[in-house]
Structures are given as C-alpha cells and as structure tokens.
C-alpha cells in the first residue's frame, strides 16, 4: 500500500499542516470557541480538541479550513453524509410549510413516514419518538404492559433482561441497566425489574428467564461496548428461547440499524425477526433526532391514548426528513455499499501489522480496532489520526471505532486506510 507523506494534509483553502489541536496567536477563534464551550457547557463530554464549522458528504472542516474525513458519522447518525442535499431540501420545504403541531392533531406527513418504515422494516406498527433513549424507554414500557395484559405477569413483577457492556442510552432506567460503573455512579436508586446477564451467552439467558420475564433487550452488535460481535447463531438461539418461554425479543438497532452493518438490520445476519426493533440516529438523516419503536399489532396494541407520548415525537418536520432518509437508503443502495466496502475495509485493516493491535473486528462499515493500552490509549491514537485528517473516537480507552457515512466511496476509504496505516507507522515498532 502506498502511504502518503506524513507532511501532506487535505485542505480546502490555504495549505497548512498544523494540527487544529494547536493554539497560537493566529488561531484565536478556535481557542475562543473551545474556551467558551468549556466555560458554559456542563462537563459531561471530553471532545477531541477540534472545532468543526461545516460538513459535506464524508468530510467536515474545522475553523482553520482544514478538511477531515469523518469516520464517526456521529455514532451512525450521519449515514447519509453531512448536509445531504436531498435531506436539506425536504427539511427546508417542510420547515416553510409546517413544523410542529404535536400529536394532538393529525398531520399530512406522519402516516406516510410510518407506512414506509413499517413496510421497509417489516412490522405492522411504529411509535415515533425523538432520541434513541426515548425509543428504548418506549420499548420497555410497551414490553411491561404486554407482560401484564398478554402474558399474565402479576402487577409490578415484570422483568427485563439485558446484557453486560450494553449501551441503550442515558436515562435513569437505562443507566440502571448498565454494567459500566461510571454510568451508574451517583445516579441511583434505580428501578427494579432489570436483570443483567453476560453478552453472547445463551445459557445465561435461559437461566435468567422466569415466569415474570417480559423481554430480552439486546444489541445485535455492541457498539459502545467496543464493536463486540457475538458468535454466529447467538441471536437465533436467543430468539428460539424467547419464543419458547413467551418472552419478547427486542433488538436495539439504534447504531446498527438502517444499513450500518451491511444488512438493513443487524439482526438479519442471524436470520432473526425480533418481536420489536428500536431505530434512531440515521433515521434523522444527520439533521434531526428521529426514533421509532416498531412491533406487530399483538405487542403494540396494548397501548391506548394517554399511555405514552411526546410533544415532538412524529412531528411533521421529523416525519418528512425520516421518510426521505429511508428512501435514500433504498434508492442509493447504502446498505449494499456498506456490505461491499465494509468487507474491504475490514480486510485492509487486518492486513496492518503492528504489535499494539490486539484485534480488528466489525461488520459492514461498523469496525473497531482494539489496541494494547500498555502501548497507546485509543484516545491518544484518535488524536494522532486527527492530526492526519481522520476523525474517529475511542471507546473505553482501548478501541478506536470506524463508522464512516455509508455513502463513502472506495477512493475516499483508501485515503483513510492509508492515513490509519501511516498513524501506526508513526507509533514505531
């Protein structure tokens, strides 16, 4: 593989090979923006030291007009590319027509959006929300009510089984399901009825199921956990057990859904149709928070007016963008591109030989490189990548994640692969 010169960087505007992380007298706006955010924003994130000002396709630019290839896609939210022209167009058109009316009234947009989502994903009903966390909470509420009304679980006894290393969001109930100490520390007490088992362990699931079990909530691939992929057949066995014991199998596909792994849903890799699916992130086309919980009538019809809702859930602006986002995934064959280039990307990364690489794993354009923390932290590695014009983010300090927009092409991907290889070269042996 030909590796570009380390001093070469991609720009729009005047050449410069200074890192945007640097601060000097000729870069006051960058420093000022970081300082302003640090002063007024709650200290709940630790961003890489780059201030982004615009984006187009797979690229973003910082305030010094240095160009970066985005290998994060906002945790899969920007699958369609930054400022996708089709999505921006419908956003503008709808914003000039009707924005928000709440679900107190019907709109001329929501029905068409939900019809598309249900037919495309394969369910009879969808409940629109905004964020992934809200959709997860929705799934939990529906599962519990289903357990009481349909399964006959005694009042207030319903249990939800989840997996270690999961990431389903940040609400009180959801962090109560987490096995990550920091996510829980200082936020208790947590709701009862949540049972954590090891990931990718079918026997653990079978042992955990009781007469009170309402649902098993699982990520087909654990993203925040470090791109953890269970053995082939795991999800199919989980589906068999859930069906045997009359337990709902609910797949959280907020990160993995809508083509990210080379299938429309990651659960399809195991030939599984869950009882419920949670979608978000890419559903909003990188412009708005849009999420859905999808299930068939037998599950969803436990809800009646007043049981659940959201002022913004399913509002016309979000519905119009969500509808167009789904159309683009189909028409531009983003799922197929993810499968083709994802396999190539994984193969090229596995060909990089460096002692600090412990393993490379992934599915489609959803890939993680696990690094030896004794050699380098994943955070430091991502900072080095940033210097080379590639943006990524670490998870748990040991895994660098790569999830570019699904519309990336081979030439752009080859450029990123070369920069990743060069970064390993810079580490030395």
WOZI-V512620 format. One record per pair of residues at least 24 apart in sequence whose ideal C-beta (glycine too) atoms are under 8 Angstrom apart, sorted by the first residue. I is the first residue (numbers start at 0). GAP is how many residues later the second one is. D is the distance in whole Angstrom. If there is no record, write none. Layout:
BEGIN
i:gap:d
I:GAP:D
I:GAP:D
END
This chain:
BEGIN
i:gap:d
0:347:8
0:350:8
0:416:7
0:417:6
0:420:6
1:416:7
2:415:6
2:418:6
2:419:5
2:422:7
3:414:6
3:415:7
3:418:7
5:382:8
5:416:6
5:420:7
8:57:7
8:379:7
8:380:5
9:56:8
9:57:5
9:58:8
9:59:8
9:379:5
9:405:8
10:54:7
10:55:6
10:56:6
11:49:6
11:53:6
11:55:5
12:52:4
13:51:7
15:48:7
15:50:7
17:46:7
17:48:8
18:367:7
18:368:5
19:29:7
19:30:5
19:31:7
19:42:4
19:43:8
19:44:6
19:46:5
19:366:7
20:27:8
20:28:4
20:29:6
20:362:7
20:365:7
20:366:7
26:36:8
26:37:6
28:34:5
29:32:7
29:33:5
29:34:7
32:30:7
47:334:6
47:335:6
47:338:6
47:343:7
47:345:7
48:334:8
49:336:6
49:341:7
53:29:8
54:27:3
54:28:6
55:25:8
55:26:6
55:27:6
56:24:4
56:25:6
56:348:7
56:350:7
57:24:8
57:346:6
57:347:5
57:349:7
57:350:5
57:354:5
59:331:7
65:323:7
66:322:7
67:318:7
67:321:5
67:322:7
67:323:5
68:320:6
68:321:5
68:322:7
68:335:7
68:343:6
68:346:7
68:347:5
68:350:8
69:321:5
69:334:7
69:335:7
70:314:8
70:319:6
70:320:6
70:321:5
70:330:8
70:331:5
70:332:7
70:333:5
70:345:6
71:319:6
71:320:6
71:321:5
71:329:7
71:331:6
71:332:8
72:213:8
72:330:5
72:331:6
72:332:5
72:333:8
73:207:7
73:212:7
74:148:7
74:180:6
74:206:6
74:328:7
75:147:8
75:178:8
75:179:5
75:180:8
75:184:5
75:205:5
75:206:6
75:290:8
75:327:6
76:204:4
76:205:6
76:207:7
76:209:5
77:204:8
77:208:4
77:327:5
78:179:6
78:180:7
78:181:7
78:202:8
78:203:4
78:207:7
78:250:8
78:255:6
78:326:6
78:327:4
78:328:8
79:202:7
79:205:5
79:206:6
79:245:6
79:248:6
79:249:8
79:254:7
79:325:7
79:326:7
79:327:6
80:205:7
80:324:4
80:326:5
81:204:6
81:323:7
82:203:8
83:201:6
83:202:7
83:244:7
83:323:8
85:238:6
85:242:6
86:198:4
86:199:7
86:200:6
86:234:6
86:237:6
86:238:6
86:241:7
87:199:7
89:230:5
89:231:6
89:233:8
89:234:5
90:196:6
90:197:8
90:226:7
90:229:7
90:230:6
92:227:8
93:222:6
93:223:5
93:226:4
93:227:7
94:222:6
96:219:8
97:218:5
97:219:8
98:216:7
98:217:6
98:218:5
99:211:8
99:212:7
99:215:5
99:216:7
99:217:7
100:214:7
100:215:7
101:209:5
101:210:8
101:213:7
102:206:6
102:207:8
102:208:8
102:210:7
102:211:6
106:207:8
106:208:8
106:209:5
106:212:7
107:208:8
108:207:4
108:210:4
108:211:5
108:214:7
109:204:5
109:206:7
109:209:5
111:207:8
111:211:6
112:201:8
112:206:4
112:207:7
112:209:5
112:210:4
112:213:8
113:178:8
113:200:8
113:205:8
115:207:6
115:210:5
115:211:7
116:162:8
116:175:6
116:177:7
116:205:7
116:209:6
117:176:7
119:144:7
119:206:6
119:210:7
120:143:7
120:144:7
120:156:6
120:158:7
120:173:6
121:151:7
122:154:7
122:171:4
122:172:6
122:173:6
123:171:8
123:172:5
123:173:5
123:176:7
124:169:7
124:170:6
124:171:7
124:172:6
124:175:4
124:176:7
125:166:5
125:167:7
125:168:5
126:165:7
126:166:5
126:167:8
126:173:7
126:176:7
126:181:7
126:186:8
127:162:7
127:163:7
127:164:6
127:182:8
127:185:5
127:186:3
127:190:7
127:191:7
128:162:5
128:163:7
128:164:7
128:181:5
128:184:4
128:185:8
129:159:5
129:160:7
129:161:6
129:180:6
129:182:5
129:183:6
129:188:7
130:38:7
130:149:6
130:158:5
130:160:6
131:36:8
131:37:6
131:120:8
131:122:4
131:146:7
131:148:4
131:149:6
131:159:5
132:35:7
132:36:3
132:37:6
132:38:5
132:41:6
133:157:6
133:176:7
133:179:7
134:119:7
134:143:5
134:144:7
134:145:6
134:156:4
134:157:6
134:158:5
135:32:5
135:33:5
135:35:8
135:38:6
135:81:8
135:116:6
135:118:8
135:142:6
136:32:8
136:34:6
136:36:6
136:37:7
137:140:8
137:155:5
137:170:6
138:76:8
138:78:7
138:111:5
138:113:8
138:137:6
138:139:5
138:154:5
139:33:7
139:75:8
139:77:7
140:166:8
140:167:6
141:134:7
141:151:7
141:153:7
141:157:6
141:158:7
141:160:6
141:161:7
141:166:8
142:71:5
142:72:4
142:74:8
142:105:5
142:107:6
142:133:7
142:156:8
143:49:8
143:70:6
144:157:4
144:158:7
144:162:7
145:68:7
145:69:8
145:102:7
145:153:5
145:156:5
146:65:8
146:66:8
146:67:3
146:68:8
148:153:5
149:148:7
149:149:8
149:152:7
150:63:7
150:95:6
152:58:7
152:59:5
152:61:7
153:58:7
156:36:8
156:55:5
157:35:6
157:54:6
157:55:8
157:56:4
158:34:5
158:35:7
158:36:6
158:51:7
158:53:5
158:54:5
158:55:6
159:33:6
159:34:6
159:35:7
159:53:8
159:54:6
159:55:5
159:56:8
159:57:6
160:34:5
160:35:8
160:36:6
160:44:7
160:47:5
160:48:7
160:52:6
160:54:7
160:55:5
160:56:7
160:86:8
161:32:7
161:33:7
161:34:6
161:35:8
161:54:8
161:55:5
161:56:7
162:33:7
162:34:6
162:35:7
162:36:4
162:37:8
162:55:6
162:56:7
162:59:8
163:32:6
163:33:7
163:34:5
163:35:6
164:34:6
164:57:6
164:59:8
164:60:4
164:61:8
164:63:7
165:33:7
165:51:8
165:52:8
165:53:6
165:56:7
165:59:7
165:86:8
166:52:7
166:55:7
166:56:7
166:57:3
166:58:7
167:49:7
167:51:8
167:84:6
176:40:8
198:26:7
198:29:7
198:31:7
199:28:8
199:30:4
199:31:6
199:34:5
201:32:7
201:35:5
201:36:6
201:39:7
204:33:6
204:36:6
205:35:6
208:32:7
208:36:5
208:38:6
212:32:7
212:34:5
213:33:7
213:34:6
214:32:6
214:33:4
214:34:7
214:35:5
214:60:8
214:61:8
215:26:6
215:31:6
215:32:7
215:33:6
215:34:7
216:33:5
216:35:6
217:31:7
217:32:7
217:33:6
217:34:7
218:32:7
218:33:5
218:34:8
218:36:8
218:37:7
219:31:6
219:33:7
219:36:6
219:41:8
219:45:8
219:46:4
219:47:5
219:49:7
219:50:7
220:35:5
220:40:6
220:45:5
220:142:6
220:145:7
222:32:4
222:33:7
222:143:7
222:172:8
222:178:8
223:31:8
223:171:6
224:170:7
224:171:8
225:142:6
225:144:7
225:169:5
225:170:6
225:172:7
225:173:4
226:134:6
226:135:6
226:139:6
226:140:6
226:141:3
226:168:8
226:172:7
226:174:6
227:133:8
228:132:6
228:133:7
228:134:6
231:37:8
231:38:7
232:37:6
233:36:7
234:32:6
234:34:8
234:35:4
234:37:5
235:34:5
235:35:6
235:36:6
237:34:8
238:31:8
238:33:5
238:35:7
241:33:7
247:27:4
247:28:6
247:51:7
248:25:5
248:26:5
248:27:8
249:24:6
249:25:6
249:26:4
249:27:7
249:28:7
250:25:7
250:26:5
250:27:7
251:26:5
252:24:6
252:25:6
252:26:6
253:24:6
253:25:7
253:26:4
253:27:5
253:37:7
254:26:6
254:111:8
254:148:8
255:110:7
256:25:7
257:24:4
257:25:7
257:67:8
257:68:8
257:71:6
257:76:8
257:77:8
258:70:6
258:75:5
258:76:4
258:79:5
258:105:7
258:147:5
259:78:6
259:104:6
259:105:6
259:106:5
259:143:7
259:146:7
260:77:7
260:81:7
260:102:4
260:103:4
260:104:8
260:105:5
261:73:7
261:76:5
261:77:3
261:78:8
261:80:5
261:81:7
261:101:6
261:102:3
261:103:8
262:72:7
262:76:7
262:101:7
263:65:8
263:71:5
265:97:7
268:94:7
274:24:6
281:43:7
281:47:8
281:124:8
282:39:5
282:42:6
282:43:8
283:34:7
283:37:6
283:38:7
283:41:7
284:36:5
284:37:7
284:39:7
284:40:4
284:43:8
286:34:6
287:29:7
287:30:5
287:33:5
288:29:8
289:28:5
289:29:8
289:31:7
289:32:5
289:35:8
291:30:8
328:77:8
331:75:6
333:72:4
333:73:6
334:71:8
336:69:6
336:70:7
336:71:8
337:26:4
337:27:5
337:68:5
338:25:6
340:24:6
340:67:7
340:68:8
340:69:6
340:72:6
341:24:7
341:25:7
343:66:7
343:69:7
344:57:7
344:68:6
344:72:7
347:69:5
348:53:8
348:68:7
348:71:7
351:68:7
351:69:5
351:72:6
353:70:4
353:73:7
353:75:8
354:74:7
355:68:8
355:71:6
356:67:8
357:40:8
361:40:8
364:37:8
364:38:6
364:39:6
364:41:6
364:43:7
365:37:5
366:34:7
366:35:5
366:36:7
367:27:7
367:31:4
367:32:7
367:33:5
367:34:7
368:30:7
368:31:5
368:33:7
369:28:6
369:29:5
370:27:6
370:28:7
370:29:7
372:24:6
372:25:5
374:52:7
375:51:6
380:42:7
383:39:5
383:42:6
383:43:8
384:34:7
384:35:7
384:38:5
387:31:4
387:34:6
387:35:6
388:30:6
389:26:5
389:29:5
389:30:7
389:33:8
END
